[in-house]
Every structure is written in C-alpha cells, then in structure tokens.
Amino acid sequence: AVAMRAEVEVVQGFVSACSSGAATWEAAVDEVVERAGVGHEAGFAFVSEACVDAAQGFGIIVERLRERLGARTLVACVGNGAIGQSGAADAPPIEAERGMVISVGLLKEAGATPFFLGARASGDVELINRKANDGDVRSMLVFADPFTPVEDMLASLDESFPKVVKAGGISAAIQVGEANKMAVMASMAIAAEGAPLRLVSEGIAGLMLTDVDVHTIVCQGCCGVGPAVRVSEVQGPVCTGIGGRPANEALQMIFSSVDPATRTKMQNFLTIGLGNVGEAETNLGDGDWLIRGITGVTPEGGLVVGQGLEEGKPMRFHVRDRESAENDLALMMKRYCLERTFEGGSGEPMGCLLFTCNGRGEGLYGAKHVDARAAADAIGESCGQRVAGFFCNGEIGAPGLSMPREGSAARPTAVHGFTAVFAVLVPATK
C-alpha cells in the first residue's frame, strides 16, 4: 500500500515531504515522491549541497523531481540544509542541517507563474510588467543567489507589486574548481512542463501566485533595549546622532539605565533596529524593526551600521542571543494568531514555507527543530506539520507581520540575517 502512494493524486491544498537519511540522491528523490504523491500544480524543492555533489550537478535532480512528482512548475534552490515533514503524514517537521537532504512543498492549486529577474533589468521583464499591469498577483515567493546584491531587485518588485507580500531566501554558494579559479554553479532552477530547464546562477527566481495568499512572520531573534528614538545625524554608513544627542552619548545613557544582565548582553550582542521614514516610533512594536548589525565604532563614537541609515528614521537598540530568539519566536507566533483572528479576509492556512538562517537551528537554540515546530503555535498542529523550507544565506521578507490588506501597500521587502521567515500559505479570497 505504501508503494502506491506516489500513484495517488493528492487532494490536500499543500503537501510537504522531506528525505533526510537516504544513502544516495536517487533514493532521496524516491522517498520524497512516495510521501508527496502526484497531482500538484506548482511547488518548491530544497536540495542540500551534499545531494548536488553526489549527483555532480543540480539540474538532473530538479528534472527528476518535477517529472516524478508530475508538477507543472517546480522552482528549486540549493540550501545548506533543508526542512520538511519526514515520516508519517502526522509526523512533525524536522530541520536537517547536513547530509543528503531533499524537501518539497507542493500546492494543489496556485495560479502559479514562474519568473526570473536578473541584474540590470534582464530576465523575464516583459512577463513581470504584464503581470503587474494585470493586477491579479496575490503573493510572490522568491529565491536569490548569494553573490548578486538583491536589495535593488526587491525594491523594483515592491514598486511593481506594492500590495503583494513577498517571502523567500538566499541559496547556498555552489562553487567548483580550484581555489584560485572558482566558478559559480547554478544554485536555483525553474522546471516547467513543456519547457527546457532553466538553471539560474544570479538574480532572483520565483513564483507569482494568483490563487494563494502569503502571510509572513519574520522572527529576527532580537529583543528591544531602551526606548524607541530617532536617527538624528548620519555620515554615510555611520550613525553619529541619536535623538538629538551624539550616538555614543545616547547609547551610554541607555546602557546605564538597564539592569546588569541586560548590560552584559549589550556588550556582546548589540544590534540596531530601524523603522521607515514617516513611521511613528510609537507604532512599531517588538518584532517590527529591521535589525542591522553594528560593525564598528569610529574614534568619534559613531556607530558603523552600513545600509539603511537615514536621518529621521525611527530606531531602537536590540540584543540578539538564545533567550532573545526564543522570546521573539514565541511573541511573533502569538501576534500572528491574534492578528489573523481580528483581520480576517483570508481562508484557513494550508501549511507554510520556512526560510531560516544557517546560523540558527541547533547552534542557536541548543536543540533541534525549534523554528520548524514553532509553526504549529501559529497555524495549528495539523497545518503546522506541513512545513517545507531550507537553511539560507539570507532571508527575505518585510519586518514584522505581513498580510494582504485592501488599499494598503506592504512594508518594504528586506534581506535579513539570523532570521526565520515563515510564509504561511492561505487560499486566496477574491
């Protein structure tokens, strides 16, 4: 009976399946197909570097998966590890950070259109513009390579699709050749029925969905310290003024006002959270800030932050450690439950995709599967078992919580580090 599962058409809206203990990549494909079944319109495949090495290429795995699953469209990427449901249909999801791992997340009905956007306005620009003009795209799931600066591309997609929630992750770096002559291998692929396989080594590959809404929960692993203030002076990548005071003076005032345990965290794990120009700092709750690391201090006491600094932006200091990550994860799941209850406007969740940093997992929490199994707290135990995703080199999503809202633009899409982005999949209500 088990062997026949791959021949039975799936009736659930979303299915996840993961193979984490196979001896070969071919066996991993067999196991995933057996668990996932067939009859999917579109889906995502997350493949570990170990599988790519064993197959001596990425394309052969993706083509085999799409053909065996019978999916009309499959977008795939290489990750440092993968996340998914392994074992029985009621088994909880696992995080497999190493080894021969393949995970898939498959949608029965999605209204999916695959696309590629490259640097310098290359790729499927005409298709993207046409879909933007049609106005029927409800959500977008995107994958990017680790070498191309994707912030400008995401900003372009935000401009073309201002109300569309976007989520995704940055793939692993697949390099071949000698150390001094490294060549970059494609780490993303688009496989579509009746079309040649598209291997993508730079830019963004993804799916535009017209029949599925995406709700994002972005957990950056941080907790706020001190009051919310504003950036008052900037010199390039350096924050020199906070709340009308020199940056080092403002920081020292906050440092002296907190308890000794928090001071220790500030000395070791200090970050900055930024809002957007025009946002009231009092309206930004825990989890809504865009977290950026402090990479240095100038001799004059300025804080080197890098991109995103702008005078007038709300800001708040944060700390990031295991305790902060656990608290942030629990808080954001509760916030999502409450907001979805009161916002309404969407159907019941089918499952979710999870894009989590390769710096999280067991190394952060000291325990396995923490992020993957937190989804059940947000969308219920049954749906929370249907999770698929991968360990990323950067995570994509707007800070805080995002849901489709009539008449309002989504918050700007950002690239994060040390973050878990949950993309909850919900049937779209027209």
Sine and cosine of phi, psi and omega as CSV:
sin_phi,cos_phi,sin_psi,cos_psi,sin_omega,cos_omega
0.00,0.00,-0.64,0.77,-0.02,-1.00
-0.89,0.46,-0.65,0.76,-0.05,-1.00
-0.90,0.43,-0.35,0.94,-0.04,-1.00
-1.00,0.05,-0.10,0.99,-0.09,-1.00
-0.87,0.49,-0.57,0.82,-0.02,-1.00
-0.93,0.37,-0.28,0.96,0.01,-1.00
-1.00,-0.06,-0.09,1.00,-0.07,-1.00
-0.99,-0.11,0.78,-0.62,-0.01,-1.00
-0.94,0.33,0.68,-0.74,-0.05,-1.00
-0.98,0.19,0.64,-0.77,0.02,-1.00
-0.93,-0.36,-0.27,0.96,0.05,-1.00
-0.93,0.36,0.46,-0.89,0.01,-1.00
-0.93,0.37,-0.55,0.83,-0.02,-1.00
-0.61,-0.79,0.69,-0.73,0.00,-1.00
-0.76,-0.65,0.65,-0.76,0.13,-0.99
-0.84,-0.54,0.50,-0.86,0.04,-1.00
-0.45,-0.89,0.63,-0.78,-0.05,-1.00
-0.65,-0.76,0.67,-0.74,0.14,-0.99
-0.90,-0.44,0.83,-0.56,-0.07,-1.00
-0.81,-0.58,-0.05,1.00,-0.07,-1.00
-0.79,-0.62,0.28,0.96,-0.05,-1.00
-0.95,0.30,0.47,-0.88,0.01,-1.00
-0.99,0.16,-0.44,0.90,-0.03,-1.00
-0.71,-0.70,0.31,-0.95,0.04,-1.00
-0.93,0.38,-0.55,0.84,0.03,-1.00
-0.89,0.45,-0.65,0.76,0.02,-1.00
-0.92,0.39,-0.57,0.82,0.05,-1.00
-0.90,0.44,-0.66,0.75,0.06,-1.00
-0.88,0.47,-0.72,0.69,0.00,-1.00
-0.84,0.54,-0.70,0.71,-0.06,-1.00
-0.91,0.41,-0.68,0.74,0.00,-1.00
-0.90,0.44,-0.70,0.72,-0.02,-1.00
-0.90,0.43,-0.66,0.75,0.01,-1.00
-0.87,0.50,-0.63,0.78,-0.05,-1.00
-0.99,0.17,-0.55,0.84,-0.12,-0.99
-0.99,0.10,-0.49,0.87,-0.09,-1.00
0.97,0.23,-0.16,-0.99,-0.05,-1.00
-0.80,-0.60,0.09,-1.00,0.06,-1.00
0.99,-0.11,0.53,0.85,-0.03,-1.00
-0.98,-0.21,0.61,-0.80,0.10,-1.00
-0.97,0.24,-0.73,0.69,-0.11,-0.99
-0.47,-0.88,0.33,-0.95,0.03,-1.00
-0.15,-0.99,-0.10,-1.00,-0.08,-1.00
-0.75,-0.66,0.61,-0.79,0.05,-1.00
-0.81,-0.59,0.70,-0.71,-0.01,-1.00
-0.85,-0.52,0.87,-0.49,-0.18,-0.98
-0.85,-0.53,0.74,-0.67,-0.01,-1.00
-0.97,0.23,0.38,-0.93,0.03,-1.00
-0.86,0.50,-0.55,0.83,-0.01,-1.00
-0.88,0.47,-0.62,0.79,0.04,-1.00
-0.91,0.41,-0.68,0.74,0.00,-1.00
-0.89,0.46,-0.67,0.74,0.05,-1.00
-0.88,0.47,-0.70,0.72,-0.04,-1.00
-0.92,0.40,-0.59,0.81,-0.01,-1.00
-0.99,0.10,-0.14,0.99,-0.07,-1.00
0.83,0.56,0.65,0.76,0.03,-1.00
0.39,-0.92,0.35,-0.94,-0.04,-1.00
-0.99,-0.11,-0.63,0.78,-0.12,-0.99
-0.86,0.51,-0.64,0.77,-0.05,-1.00
-0.89,0.46,-0.57,0.82,0.02,-1.00
-0.94,0.35,-0.70,0.71,-0.05,-1.00
-0.91,0.42,-0.69,0.72,0.01,-1.00
-0.89,0.45,-0.67,0.74,0.02,-1.00
-0.88,0.47,-0.69,0.72,0.00,-1.00
-0.88,0.47,-0.75,0.66,-0.05,-1.00
-0.89,0.45,-0.68,0.73,-0.01,-1.00
-0.90,0.44,-0.71,0.71,-0.05,-1.00
-0.94,0.33,-0.59,0.81,0.00,-1.00
-0.98,0.19,-0.34,0.94,-0.03,-1.00
0.94,0.34,0.38,0.92,0.01,-1.00
-0.98,0.20,0.66,-0.75,0.01,-1.00
-0.94,0.35,-0.57,0.82,0.00,-1.00
-0.65,-0.76,0.70,-0.71,0.04,-1.00
-0.68,-0.73,0.84,-0.54,0.11,-0.99
-0.96,-0.27,0.76,-0.65,-0.13,-0.99
-0.76,-0.65,0.44,-0.90,0.12,-0.99
-0.53,-0.85,0.33,-0.94,0.01,-1.00
-1.00,-0.08,0.71,-0.70,0.01,-1.00
-0.80,-0.60,0.22,-0.98,0.08,-1.00
-0.95,0.32,-0.30,0.95,0.08,-1.00
-0.12,-0.99,0.06,-1.00,-0.06,-1.00
-0.69,-0.72,0.26,-0.97,-0.09,-1.00
-0.75,-0.67,0.68,-0.74,0.04,-1.00
0.05,-1.00,-0.03,-1.00,-0.02,-1.00
-1.00,0.02,0.89,-0.46,-0.03,-1.00
-0.89,-0.45,0.80,-0.60,0.00,-1.00
0.96,-0.27,-0.55,-0.83,-0.09,-1.00
-0.92,0.40,0.26,-0.97,-0.06,-1.00
-0.89,0.46,-0.40,0.92,0.00,-1.00
-0.97,-0.24,0.24,0.97,-0.01,-1.00
-0.97,0.22,0.55,-0.83,0.05,-1.00
-0.95,0.30,0.39,-0.92,0.02,-1.00
-0.94,0.33,0.39,-0.92,0.02,-1.00
-0.84,-0.54,0.37,-0.93,0.16,-0.99
-0.93,-0.36,0.91,-0.42,0.00,-1.00
-0.95,-0.31,0.97,-0.24,-0.14,-0.99
-1.00,0.05,-0.10,0.99,-0.01,-1.00
-0.39,-0.92,0.26,-0.97,0.06,-1.00
1.00,-0.07,-0.18,-0.98,-0.06,-1.00
-0.99,0.13,1.00,-0.09,-0.13,-0.99
-0.79,-0.61,0.73,-0.68,0.17,-0.99
-0.72,-0.70,0.73,-0.68,0.07,-1.00
-0.75,-0.66,0.59,-0.81,0.06,-1.00
-0.76,-0.65,0.53,-0.85,0.17,-0.99
-0.80,-0.60,0.85,-0.53,-0.21,-0.98
-0.79,-0.61,0.70,-0.72,-0.04,-1.00
-0.95,-0.31,0.75,-0.66,0.03,-1.00
-0.92,0.39,-0.73,0.68,0.03,-1.00
-0.68,-0.73,0.79,-0.61,-0.11,-0.99
-0.67,-0.74,-0.38,0.92,-0.16,-0.99
0.87,0.49,0.75,0.66,-0.19,-0.98
-1.00,-0.02,0.68,-0.74,0.14,-0.99
-0.79,-0.61,0.90,-0.44,0.03,-1.00
-0.97,0.24,0.46,-0.89,0.03,-1.00
-0.45,-0.89,0.35,-0.94,0.11,-0.99
-0.75,-0.66,0.74,-0.68,0.07,-1.00
-0.82,-0.57,0.89,-0.46,-0.01,-1.00
-0.98,-0.19,0.03,-1.00,0.03,-1.00
-0.92,0.39,0.40,-0.91,0.05,-1.00
0.83,0.56,0.69,0.73,0.10,-0.99
0.84,0.55,0.64,0.77,0.09,-1.00
-0.98,-0.18,0.16,-0.99,0.00,-1.00
0.99,-0.13,-0.51,-0.86,-0.12,-0.99
-1.00,0.07,0.80,0.60,-0.09,-1.00
-0.90,0.43,-0.68,0.73,-0.01,-1.00
-0.89,0.46,-0.68,0.73,0.04,-1.00
-0.88,0.47,-0.72,0.69,-0.02,-1.00
-0.88,0.48,-0.70,0.72,0.01,-1.00
-0.89,0.45,-0.63,0.77,0.00,-1.00
-0.91,0.42,-0.68,0.73,0.01,-1.00
-0.92,0.40,-0.57,0.82,0.05,-1.00
-0.90,0.43,-0.65,0.76,0.02,-1.00
-0.93,0.36,-0.56,0.83,0.02,-1.00
-0.90,0.44,-0.57,0.82,0.05,-1.00
0.96,0.30,0.33,0.94,-0.05,-1.00
-0.96,-0.27,0.00,1.00,0.01,-1.00
-0.96,0.27,0.81,-0.59,-0.02,-1.00
-0.99,-0.12,-0.53,0.85,-0.05,-1.00
-0.39,-0.92,0.25,-0.97,-0.06,-1.00
-0.59,-0.81,0.78,-0.63,0.06,-1.00
-0.91,-0.43,0.81,-0.58,-0.21,-0.98
-0.75,-0.66,0.52,-0.85,0.08,-1.00
-0.77,-0.64,0.61,-0.79,-0.05,-1.00
-0.76,-0.65,0.38,-0.93,0.05,-1.00
-1.00,0.06,0.33,-0.95,-0.11,-0.99
-0.99,0.13,-0.04,1.00,-0.09,-1.00
-0.96,-0.27,-0.40,0.92,-0.01,-1.00
-1.00,0.00,0.79,-0.62,0.12,-0.99
-0.90,0.43,0.92,-0.38,-0.14,-0.99
-0.99,-0.13,-0.09,1.00,-0.05,-1.00
-0.85,0.53,-0.67,0.74,-0.01,-1.00
-0.91,0.41,-0.60,0.80,0.02,-1.00
-0.92,0.40,-0.66,0.75,0.04,-1.00
-0.91,0.42,-0.62,0.79,0.05,-1.00
-0.89,0.45,-0.61,0.79,0.05,-1.00
-0.90,0.43,-0.68,0.74,0.05,-1.00
-0.91,0.41,-0.61,0.79,0.06,-1.00
-0.89,0.46,-0.63,0.78,0.00,-1.00
-0.92,0.39,-0.64,0.77,-0.02,-1.00
-0.97,0.22,-0.53,0.85,-0.04,-1.00
-0.78,-0.62,0.93,0.36,-0.16,-0.99
-0.91,0.42,-0.43,0.90,-0.04,-1.00
-0.99,-0.14,-0.03,1.00,-0.11,-0.99
-1.00,0.00,0.81,-0.58,0.07,-1.00
-0.97,0.25,0.71,-0.70,-0.05,-1.00
-0.81,-0.58,0.59,-0.80,0.02,-1.00
-0.48,-0.88,0.39,-0.92,0.04,-1.00
0.23,-0.97,-0.35,-0.94,-0.05,-1.00
-0.40,-0.91,0.23,-0.97,0.01,-1.00
-0.98,-0.18,0.75,-0.67,-0.13,-0.99
-0.96,0.29,0.14,-0.99,0.08,-1.00
-0.96,0.28,0.38,-0.93,0.06,-1.00
-1.00,0.03,0.92,-0.39,0.02,-1.00
-0.97,-0.24,0.95,-0.31,-0.04,-1.00
-0.87,-0.49,0.59,-0.81,0.01,-1.00
-0.76,-0.65,0.37,-0.93,0.03,-1.00
0.98,-0.20,-0.01,-1.00,0.00,-1.00
-0.95,0.32,0.36,-0.93,-0.11,-0.99
-0.84,0.55,-0.57,0.82,-0.04,-1.00
-1.00,-0.04,0.01,1.00,0.01,-1.00
-0.67,-0.75,0.77,0.64,-0.05,-1.00
-0.93,0.36,0.70,-0.71,0.14,-0.99
-0.91,-0.41,0.58,-0.81,-0.03,-1.00
-1.00,-0.03,0.83,-0.56,0.06,-1.00
-1.00,-0.01,0.51,-0.86,0.03,-1.00
-0.84,0.55,0.74,-0.67,0.00,-1.00
-0.91,-0.42,0.08,1.00,0.06,-1.00
-0.67,-0.74,0.42,-0.91,-0.01,-1.00
-0.47,-0.88,0.52,-0.85,0.11,-0.99
-0.85,-0.53,0.89,-0.45,0.03,-1.00
-0.91,-0.41,0.87,-0.49,-0.03,-1.00
-0.77,-0.63,0.61,-0.79,0.00,-1.00
-0.84,0.54,0.78,-0.62,0.05,-1.00
0.98,0.19,0.15,0.99,0.00,-1.00
-0.75,-0.67,0.48,-0.88,0.05,-1.00
-0.90,0.45,0.51,-0.86,0.08,-1.00
-0.89,0.46,0.71,-0.71,0.05,-1.00
-0.95,-0.32,0.92,-0.39,0.09,-1.00
-1.00,-0.07,0.75,-0.66,-0.14,-0.99
-0.85,-0.53,0.83,-0.56,-0.01,-1.00
-0.93,-0.36,-0.10,0.99,0.04,-1.00
-0.47,-0.88,0.43,-0.90,0.03,-1.00
1.00,-0.03,-0.50,-0.87,-0.08,-1.00
-0.83,-0.56,0.73,-0.69,0.15,-0.99
-0.85,-0.53,0.60,-0.80,-0.03,-1.00
-0.12,-0.99,-0.16,-0.99,0.03,-1.00
-0.81,-0.58,0.72,-0.69,0.22,-0.98
-0.99,-0.12,0.77,-0.64,-0.09,-1.00
-0.89,-0.45,0.75,-0.67,0.05,-1.00
-0.97,-0.22,-0.28,0.96,-0.09,-1.00
-0.92,-0.40,0.08,1.00,-0.02,-1.00
-0.73,-0.69,0.78,-0.62,0.16,-0.99
-1.00,0.02,0.51,-0.86,0.10,-0.99
-0.87,-0.49,0.80,-0.60,0.14,-0.99
-0.96,-0.27,0.81,-0.59,-0.02,-1.00
-0.96,-0.28,0.64,-0.77,0.10,-0.99
-0.85,-0.53,0.93,-0.36,-0.08,-1.00
-0.96,-0.27,0.91,-0.41,-0.05,-1.00
-0.94,-0.34,0.95,-0.31,-0.11,-0.99
-1.00,-0.10,0.03,1.00,0.13,-0.99
0.96,0.27,0.38,0.93,-0.08,-1.00
-0.81,-0.59,0.39,-0.92,0.13,-0.99
-0.79,-0.61,0.61,-0.79,-0.06,-1.00
-0.95,0.32,0.51,-0.86,0.04,-1.00
-0.76,-0.65,0.80,-0.60,0.03,-1.00
0.97,0.24,-0.05,-1.00,-0.08,-1.00
-0.98,0.18,0.31,-0.95,0.16,-0.99
-0.99,0.16,0.75,-0.67,-0.04,-1.00
-0.74,-0.68,-0.40,-0.92,0.05,-1.00
-0.71,-0.71,0.54,-0.84,0.14,-0.99
-0.94,0.34,0.85,-0.53,-0.07,-1.00
-0.95,-0.31,-0.28,0.96,0.02,-1.00
-0.43,-0.90,0.68,-0.73,-0.04,-1.00
-0.70,-0.71,0.66,-0.75,0.16,-0.99
-0.79,-0.61,1.00,-0.09,-0.05,-1.00
0.89,0.46,-0.83,-0.56,-0.01,-1.00
-1.00,0.06,0.16,0.99,-0.11,-0.99
-0.94,-0.35,0.78,-0.62,0.12,-0.99
-1.00,0.05,0.93,-0.38,-0.05,-1.00
-0.96,-0.26,-0.26,0.97,0.00,-1.00
-0.65,-0.76,0.69,-0.72,0.01,-1.00
-0.73,-0.68,0.86,-0.51,0.03,-1.00
0.87,0.50,0.51,0.86,0.01,-1.00
0.99,0.11,0.03,1.00,0.03,-1.00
-0.91,-0.42,0.36,-0.93,0.16,-0.99
-0.83,0.55,0.60,-0.80,-0.12,-0.99
-0.84,0.55,-0.69,0.72,-0.04,-1.00
-0.92,0.38,-0.54,0.84,0.03,-1.00
-0.94,0.35,-0.68,0.73,0.03,-1.00
-0.89,0.45,-0.66,0.75,0.02,-1.00
-0.90,0.44,-0.67,0.74,-0.02,-1.00
-0.90,0.43,-0.60,0.80,0.03,-1.00
-0.89,0.45,-0.68,0.73,0.02,-1.00
-0.93,0.37,-0.68,0.73,-0.01,-1.00
-0.85,0.53,-0.67,0.75,-0.05,-1.00
-0.97,0.26,-0.24,0.97,-0.06,-1.00
-1.00,-0.08,-0.14,0.99,-0.08,-1.00
-0.98,-0.22,0.19,-0.98,-0.04,-1.00
-0.96,0.27,0.28,-0.96,-0.06,-1.00
-0.85,0.53,-0.62,0.79,-0.01,-1.00
-0.90,0.44,-0.65,0.76,0.02,-1.00
-0.93,0.36,-0.57,0.82,0.06,-1.00
-0.87,0.50,-0.67,0.74,0.02,-1.00
-0.88,0.48,-0.67,0.74,0.03,-1.00
-0.90,0.44,-0.65,0.76,0.01,-1.00
-0.90,0.45,-0.56,0.83,0.01,-1.00
-0.94,0.35,-0.41,0.91,-0.11,-0.99
-0.92,-0.40,-0.46,0.89,-0.18,-0.98
-0.72,-0.69,0.54,0.84,-0.11,-0.99
-0.97,0.24,0.70,-0.71,0.10,-1.00
-0.69,-0.72,0.12,-0.99,0.06,-1.00
-0.87,-0.49,0.69,-0.73,0.13,-0.99
-0.96,-0.27,0.74,-0.67,-0.03,-1.00
-0.90,-0.44,0.60,-0.80,0.19,-0.98
-0.98,-0.19,-0.21,-0.98,0.02,-1.00
-0.97,-0.25,0.50,-0.87,0.08,-1.00
-0.85,0.53,0.74,-0.67,-0.02,-1.00
0.99,-0.13,-0.29,0.96,0.06,-1.00
-0.99,0.14,0.64,-0.77,0.09,-1.00
-0.99,0.17,0.78,-0.62,-0.04,-1.00
-0.87,0.49,-0.46,0.89,0.00,-1.00
-0.96,0.30,-0.28,0.96,0.01,-1.00
-1.00,-0.01,-0.10,0.99,-0.02,-1.00
-1.00,-0.06,0.90,-0.43,0.00,-1.00
-1.00,0.00,0.03,-1.00,0.10,-1.00
-0.85,0.52,0.75,-0.66,0.01,-1.00
1.00,-0.09,-0.20,0.98,-0.04,-1.00
-1.00,0.01,-0.17,0.99,-0.09,-1.00
-0.99,0.12,0.54,-0.84,0.13,-0.99
-1.00,0.04,0.93,-0.36,-0.12,-0.99
-0.99,0.12,0.74,-0.68,0.08,-1.00
-0.73,-0.68,0.62,-0.78,-0.02,-1.00
-0.97,0.25,0.45,-0.89,0.13,-0.99
-0.99,-0.11,0.92,-0.39,-0.13,-0.99
-1.00,-0.08,-0.10,0.99,0.02,-1.00
0.04,-1.00,0.13,-0.99,0.05,-1.00
-0.76,-0.65,0.76,-0.65,0.01,-1.00
-0.98,0.22,0.31,-0.95,0.04,-1.00
-0.84,0.54,-0.44,0.90,0.00,-1.00
-1.00,0.07,-0.03,1.00,0.03,-1.00
1.00,-0.09,0.17,0.98,0.08,-1.00
-0.97,0.25,0.46,-0.89,-0.03,-1.00
-0.98,-0.21,0.87,-0.50,-0.01,-1.00
-0.99,0.13,0.91,-0.42,-0.08,-1.00
-0.89,-0.45,-0.58,0.81,0.00,-1.00
0.99,-0.16,-0.66,-0.75,-0.10,-1.00
-0.93,0.36,0.46,-0.89,0.13,-0.99
0.99,-0.14,-0.20,0.98,0.00,-1.00
-0.96,0.29,0.65,-0.76,0.05,-1.00
-0.32,-0.95,0.71,-0.71,0.02,-1.00
-0.86,0.51,0.69,-0.72,-0.01,-1.00
1.00,-0.09,-0.19,0.98,0.02,-1.00
-0.95,0.30,0.64,-0.77,0.17,-0.99
-0.89,0.45,0.53,-0.85,0.06,-1.00
-0.50,-0.87,0.41,-0.91,0.08,-1.00
-0.46,-0.89,0.66,-0.75,0.09,-1.00
-0.95,0.32,0.54,-0.84,0.03,-1.00
-0.68,-0.73,0.30,-0.95,0.18,-0.98
-0.83,-0.56,0.52,-0.85,-0.01,-1.00
-0.78,-0.62,0.87,-0.48,0.11,-0.99
-0.40,-0.92,-0.11,-0.99,-0.06,-1.00
-0.86,0.51,-0.75,0.66,-0.03,-1.00
-0.88,0.48,-0.68,0.73,0.02,-1.00
-0.89,0.45,-0.65,0.76,0.00,-1.00
-0.90,0.43,-0.67,0.74,0.02,-1.00
-0.90,0.45,-0.69,0.72,-0.01,-1.00
-0.92,0.40,-0.67,0.74,0.00,-1.00
-0.90,0.45,-0.68,0.73,0.00,-1.00
-0.88,0.48,-0.74,0.67,0.00,-1.00
-0.90,0.44,-0.67,0.74,-0.01,-1.00
-0.88,0.47,-0.72,0.69,-0.07,-1.00
-0.93,0.36,-0.56,0.83,0.08,-1.00
-0.90,0.43,-0.67,0.74,0.02,-1.00
-0.91,0.41,-0.67,0.74,0.02,-1.00
-0.87,0.50,-0.67,0.75,-0.01,-1.00
-0.90,0.44,-0.71,0.71,0.01,-1.00
-0.83,0.56,-0.73,0.69,-0.02,-1.00
-0.92,0.40,-0.70,0.71,-0.07,-1.00
-0.92,0.39,-0.64,0.77,0.02,-1.00
-0.91,0.41,-0.60,0.80,0.02,-1.00
-0.89,0.46,-0.69,0.73,-0.10,-1.00
-1.00,0.03,-0.47,0.88,0.00,-1.00
-0.96,0.27,-0.71,0.71,-0.05,-1.00
0.89,0.45,-0.37,-0.93,0.11,-0.99
1.00,0.07,-0.12,0.99,0.02,-1.00
-0.73,-0.68,0.30,-0.95,0.06,-1.00
-0.97,0.23,-0.17,-0.99,0.01,-1.00
-0.99,0.17,0.60,-0.80,0.00,-1.00
-0.86,0.51,0.55,-0.83,0.06,-1.00
-0.99,-0.17,-0.37,0.93,-0.10,-1.00
0.39,-0.92,-0.24,-0.97,0.03,-1.00
-0.42,-0.91,0.38,-0.93,0.18,-0.98
-0.99,-0.17,0.56,-0.83,-0.04,-1.00
-0.77,-0.63,0.83,-0.56,0.04,-1.00
-0.89,-0.46,0.96,-0.29,-0.11,-0.99
-0.84,-0.55,0.52,-0.85,-0.07,-1.00
-0.93,0.37,0.58,-0.81,0.06,-1.00
-0.94,0.34,-0.05,1.00,0.12,-0.99
-1.00,-0.08,0.03,1.00,0.06,-1.00
-0.99,-0.13,-0.74,-0.67,0.03,-1.00
0.89,0.45,-0.49,-0.87,-0.07,-1.00
-0.90,0.44,-0.51,0.86,0.00,-1.00
-0.90,0.44,-0.53,0.85,0.03,-1.00
-1.00,0.08,-0.75,0.66,-0.17,-0.99
-1.00,0.00,-0.33,0.94,-0.12,-0.99
0.96,0.28,0.22,0.98,0.02,-1.00
-0.52,-0.86,0.38,-0.92,-0.05,-1.00
-1.00,-0.02,0.46,-0.89,0.23,-0.97
0.92,0.39,0.35,0.94,-0.11,-0.99
-0.91,0.41,-0.79,0.61,-0.01,-1.00
-0.89,0.45,-0.72,0.70,-0.08,-1.00
-0.86,0.51,-0.62,0.78,-0.08,-1.00
-1.00,0.02,-0.10,1.00,0.08,-1.00
-0.95,0.30,-0.36,0.93,-0.01,-1.00
-0.85,0.53,-0.55,0.84,0.00,-1.00
-0.88,0.48,-0.49,0.87,0.03,-1.00
-0.93,0.35,-0.42,0.91,-0.06,-1.00
-1.00,-0.09,-0.59,0.81,-0.15,-0.99
-0.82,-0.57,0.17,0.99,0.03,-1.00
1.00,-0.10,0.43,-0.90,-0.12,-0.99
-0.89,0.45,-0.69,0.72,-0.06,-1.00
-0.92,0.40,-0.80,0.60,0.02,-1.00
-0.92,0.39,-0.54,0.84,-0.01,-1.00
-0.92,0.39,-0.23,0.97,0.10,-1.00
-0.98,0.18,-0.40,0.92,-0.03,-1.00
-1.00,0.00,0.99,0.17,-0.02,-1.00
-0.82,-0.57,0.69,-0.73,0.09,-1.00
-0.64,-0.76,0.58,-0.81,0.01,-1.00
0.08,-1.00,-0.31,-0.95,-0.04,-1.00
-0.41,-0.91,0.24,-0.97,0.09,-1.00
-1.00,0.07,0.84,-0.55,-0.22,-0.98
-0.96,-0.29,0.26,-0.97,0.18,-0.98
-0.99,-0.11,0.26,0.96,-0.03,-1.00
0.34,-0.94,0.58,-0.81,-0.10,-0.99
-0.88,-0.48,0.58,-0.82,-0.16,-0.99
-0.88,-0.47,0.80,-0.60,0.06,-1.00
0.21,-0.98,0.36,-0.93,0.08,-1.00
-0.96,0.27,0.65,-0.76,0.01,-1.00
-0.84,0.54,0.53,-0.85,0.05,-1.00
0.99,0.14,-0.61,-0.79,0.02,-1.00
-0.95,-0.30,0.64,-0.77,0.06,-1.00
-0.70,-0.71,0.75,-0.66,0.11,-0.99
-0.67,-0.75,0.42,-0.91,0.08,-1.00
-0.89,0.45,0.76,-0.65,0.03,-1.00
-0.75,-0.66,0.77,-0.64,-0.02,-1.00
-0.88,0.48,0.78,-0.63,0.13,-0.99
0.99,0.17,-0.01,1.00,-0.03,-1.00
-0.81,-0.59,0.61,-0.79,0.02,-1.00
-0.98,0.20,0.50,-0.86,0.09,-1.00
-0.95,0.31,0.38,-0.93,0.11,-0.99
-0.91,0.41,0.43,-0.90,-0.03,-1.00
-0.84,0.54,0.68,-0.74,0.04,-1.00
-0.96,0.26,0.68,-0.74,-0.08,-1.00
-0.75,-0.66,0.31,-0.95,0.13,-0.99
-0.97,-0.23,0.74,-0.67,-0.09,-1.00
-0.88,-0.48,0.18,-0.98,0.21,-0.98
-0.76,-0.65,0.41,-0.91,0.02,-1.00
0.82,0.58,0.60,0.80,-0.15,-0.99
-0.81,-0.58,0.46,-0.89,0.18,-0.98
-0.90,-0.44,0.85,-0.52,0.04,-1.00
-0.95,-0.31,0.91,-0.41,0.06,-1.00
-1.00,-0.09,0.83,-0.56,0.06,-1.00
-0.94,-0.33,1.00,-0.10,-0.03,-1.00
-0.98,0.22,0.79,-0.62,-0.08,-1.00
-0.99,-0.14,0.82,-0.57,-0.10,-0.99
-0.72,-0.70,0.72,-0.69,0.07,-1.00
-0.84,0.55,0.74,-0.67,-0.03,-1.00
-0.94,0.33,0.63,-0.78,0.11,-0.99
-0.96,-0.28,0.88,-0.47,-0.09,-1.00
-0.98,0.19,0.00,0.00,0.00,0.00
